[in-house]
Amino acid sequence: MTPTTFASLGLAEPILRALDARGYTTPTPIQHGAIPSLLAGRDLLGIAQTGTGKTAAFALPILQHLNDRPGRARPFGTRCLILAPTRELALQIETEIRSYAVNLKVSTAVILGGVGRRPQEERMRRGPDIVVGTPGRIRDLMGTKHLRLDEATHFVLDEADRMLDLGFIRDIRQIVAALPQARQSLLFSATMPPEVAQLAAAFLRDPERVEITPQAPTPERIAQYVHHVDTAGKRALLIDLLTDAAMQRVIVFTRTKHGANRVAEHLDGAGIGAEALHGNKSQSQRERALDRFRSGRARVLVATDIAARGIDVPQISHVINFDLPVEPESYVHRIGRTARAGADGIAISFCDSAERSALRAIERLTRVTISPVGRVPEETRQHDRGPAAAKHGAPHGAPPARNRRRARFRGPARAAA
């Protein structure tokens, strides 16, 4: 069978040149499945995780449509609106689109909170073809008439499940209500809970459904471990683990914004450089935190799930789940920050007595029994591992013995003893 190429999908020559300049040769599955339908004008429901190439999957057909259709948006108008759940993801999407549009006369703008409104209002005065933004600031500019959607021909809602998690459903519905009925609409989501399915049914018309099932629920190059530890002992255990110099660049995930601040302050007090990243930080504070983390001036980034998607920081050696997530899918996104670009990675989770059901849900989703480190509560051994695991020794899916030894050297679970 002849391999699929971007040219065979029907993309125009200026876009193909931009892809070639970036070294893109073969479409990913989501691109192969989505681009022909989008070029044909269909609405689309895409189910795909971060890192599958979905930005190019929706951006390339939209760029081709806008380039082929004469005319420009009027002042404060736009021809395409792309909504993203976080500022970081919005910036990343807009940067990628500009790289694909390098040979086209298509303009872009990014509209997000946490920074001054005036430059964004001035940018909208020039009528950008594509606006990428977060729901809150988009609604703000709509309210002051600095953003009008009555000319939009394309609408993209990216990471819809994350949008709902962050409480943006009312903003989204009001934004959609301001769009023309005659438009092409796209919705992408990593998961498809009932709320996302209802949202898709509300504004997609006879959509093409493209679902990309991950080859494995979690990357095979990530060694996963769990410490059973009381809530009060988590901070001491974290400090203990971070005494290991092998933990060179670490993301620590907490469940709440307040928890992220407290953990970062505790690490700073112990002489471990740390930055907190969450939704209450201003854009300048978030950019400063990421810059310090990327440059190595901060060894640890303490984050809520807002950092689990859309942020690609290279060479993260470890991910630590200080709190286990309520949704098991979030665990996959969290630990996916490590073991990127062919590297190995280690994910360590702290589990207190109230989090054992969350741990079992994660193991069911990932089909991996996470290797325990240190003392395991008797009720956990009996309930979680079951008689088969006790009979056959190491649980199914556990990392090799050398990795279990290496994990123990990253700090004994004495806080749980």
DAKA-V83976 format. One record per run of one state. SS is the DSSP state (alpha for helix, beta for strand, coil for the rest). FROM is the first residue (numbers start at 0). TO is the last residue. If there is no record, write none. Layout:
SS:FROM:TO / SS:FROM:TO
//
This chain:
coil:0:5 / alpha:6:8 / coil:9:11 / alpha:12:20 / coil:21:27 / alpha:28:38 / coil:39:42 / beta:43:46 / coil:47:52 / alpha:53:67 / coil:68:75 / beta:76:76 / coil:77:78 / beta:79:82 / coil:83:85 / alpha:86:99 / coil:100:106 / beta:107:110 / coil:111:115 / alpha:116:124 / coil:125:128 / beta:129:132 / coil:133:133 / alpha:134:142 / coil:143:146 / beta:147:147 / coil:148:152 / beta:153:156 / coil:157:158 / alpha:159:164 / coil:165:167 / alpha:168:176 / coil:177:182 / beta:183:188 / coil:189:192 / alpha:193:202 / coil:203:206 / beta:207:210 / coil:211:220 / beta:221:227 / coil:228:229 / alpha:230:240 / coil:241:248 / beta:249:252 / coil:253:255 / alpha:256:268 / coil:269:272 / beta:273:276 / coil:277:281 / alpha:282:294 / coil:295:298 / beta:299:302 / coil:303:303 / alpha:304:306 / coil:307:316 / beta:317:320 / coil:321:326 / alpha:327:334 / coil:335:343 / beta:344:350 / coil:351:351 / alpha:352:365 / coil:366:369 / beta:370:372 / coil:373:376 / alpha:377:391 / coil:392:399 / alpha:400:407 / coil:408:412 / alpha:413:415 / coil:416:416
//
